[in-house]
Amino acid sequence: MNKIKTPFRRFSTLFNSIEKDKTFDKPTIVAGTLRRRNWNPLPIPHKTIPEPKGQDLDFVNIAHSHLIHSDWSRLDLLASGLTVFRVKHILLKIQRDYVLSLEFFKWVGNQKPNLHTLETHSIILHILTRSRKFKSAESILRTIVVSSSIDLPSKLFEAILYSYRLCESSARVFDSLFKTYAHLRKFRNASDTFCRMKDYGFLPTVESCNAFMSSLLDLHRVDVVLGFYREMRCGRISPNVFTLNMVIRAYCELGKLDKAAEVFSEMENMGFSPTVVSYNTMIAGYCNKDLLSLAMNLKNMMGKNGLQPNVITFNTLINGLCKGGKLYEANKLFSEMRGLHVAPNIVTYNTLISAYSQEGNCEMGGRLYEEMSRNQVKADILTYNALILGQCKKGKTKKAAYLVKDLDRENLVPNASTFSALISGQCARKNSDRAFQLYKSMVKCGCHPNGHTFEMLLTAFCKNGDFDGAVEVLREMFGRSMVPDLSIFSELCAGLCRDGKEKLVTLLCSEMEAKRLVPEGFDKEKVICSLPENENKAL
């Protein structure tokens, strides 16, 4: 077989060439194939296989007879005489019966798996896709791709291409290959397949294009998503509402809300009505940019257009309002939600409880927690963390401790946020030693403290005048390669100097520099120069 050498082309290269070529002819799609004026796709190559003769012919005919009579016991007796050549011809002879073809293909795999080559796989893929049994075809493709070698994708495409005419196949066989790569997140292989399909006049279905875009969005590859969408439009692959929703989401993730709104507005001109997902995506985009009035306007438009906001709509808006410190408006929207009989879920309650706890309103958080229980919405670790934080902000560490005990009863494991909340409570009570004990328990449990946790501890020790304790915390930070806050570090140095420990300050500065953990704006000369002249005091 003469191999077709097609270099891998990234979509960005294709898009750039399309952007530059303003005379790009507009193609049309006929039954999954591409036809363009003044452009001819490459001819589909055809490879024939020799007809069976002699013993091979007898074997194929006998095996065929056993198969059509479902005489598998007699077929088992022929297993020792199987060859790749014979398997191919048997598959071609029974290809009009996809059920029998698949059964025989699996039987060969059990009897002599080494006889299955890319050619036999290609034949069964043609048979299944021509019969529109795409799930079965994609299951076989997944098995091939997952256990593939590095050069298999190119060889697989060629094997399918060369057997295309032999099996009187359809464009859907390449579509299944493209979709399989998309689902498996083999983006390079998917893009290469897309380009090679176009070379031979084939285009994937919009559903497969959507699968590719969805997989890319899951990994936040929004640039590739938008580039691929442009390639779809240039190829006249008609998008559907799911495609457009993903394009809107991609623009929102890039912060290009004007572009997202433009696609949203054009949906009706393209023959689609925005769905609840369309609205929710735009609302999330506006909320992320703190454009809450625009988000609320969209929510109101939904009702006018015959769509009812769902729990995601309300959760997104409530979260946006809470982040903006608009708890009154968030609670008002929560009431509207219940009035429309949209049941709040764990996300709704956690968002509100967390917001009230941040404000130190643990009473309101407690009421929402009770409502959750009445509505049989099971609390999770985020719920308890928010409740614990609310109590700790009020200095009610005993009530927080009772909530920690509830975690065991609910089979929930404390995480870093749980410990951070408890540490904040002890720091608020100026109990720095107890806070540091909690930090040690946190580390022992495998949780990783963040910069905020260390800042709380350093501040608490400094306020208590326990600068030795603060140094211990600082060295814990150094051990975790974390940069201290400049103002807190300066306060610590000043405190140590007041205690006559100037040499320790110099040592800490040197350690910090050696580990390259110097905070932005730090000036060692200023710290050293500000040390008292008397350096004879003991450390």
HELIX and SHEET records of a PDB file:
HELIX    1   1 PHE A   11  LYS A   20  1                                  10    
HELIX    2   2 GLY A   54  ILE A   68  1                                  15    
HELIX    3   3 TRP A   72  LEU A   77  1                                   6    
HELIX    4   4 ALA A   79  GLY A   81  5                                   3    
HELIX    5   5 VAL A   84  LYS A   93  1                                  10    
HELIX    6   6 TYR A   98  GLN A  111  1                                  14    
HELIX    7   7 PRO A  113  LEU A  115  5                                   3    
HELIX    8   8 LEU A  118  ARG A  130  1                                  13    
HELIX    9   9 PHE A  134  VAL A  146  1                                  13    
HELIX   10  10 LEU A  152  TYR A  162  1                                  11    
HELIX   11  11 ARG A  172  HIS A  183  1                                  12    
HELIX   12  12 PHE A  187  ASP A  199  1                                  13    
HELIX   13  13 VAL A  206  ASP A  218  1                                  13    
HELIX   14  14 VAL A  222  CYS A  234  1                                  13    
HELIX   15  15 VAL A  241  GLU A  253  1                                  13    
HELIX   16  16 LEU A  257  GLU A  266  1                                  10    
HELIX   17  17 GLU A  268  MET A  270  5                                   3    
HELIX   18  18 VAL A  276  ASN A  288  1                                  13    
HELIX   19  19 LEU A  292  LYS A  304  1                                  13    
HELIX   20  20 VAL A  311  LYS A  323  1                                  13    
HELIX   21  21 LEU A  327  GLY A  339  1                                  13    
HELIX   22  22 ILE A  346  GLN A  358  1                                  13    
HELIX   23  23 CYS A  362  ARG A  374  1                                  13    
HELIX   24  24 ILE A  381  LYS A  393  1                                  13    
HELIX   25  25 THR A  397  ARG A  409  1                                  13    
HELIX   26  26 ALA A  416  ALA A  428  1                                  13    
HELIX   27  27 SER A  432  LYS A  444  1                                  13    
HELIX   28  28 GLY A  451  LYS A  463  1                                  13    
HELIX   29  29 PHE A  467  GLY A  479  1                                  13    
HELIX   30  30 LEU A  486  ARG A  498  1                                  13    
HELIX   31  31 GLU A  502  ALA A  514  1                                  13    
HELIX   32  32 LYS A  524  CYS A  529  1                                   6    
SHEET    1   A 2 THR A  28  VAL A  30  0                                        
SHEET    2   A 2 THR A  33  ARG A  35 -1                                        
END                                                                             
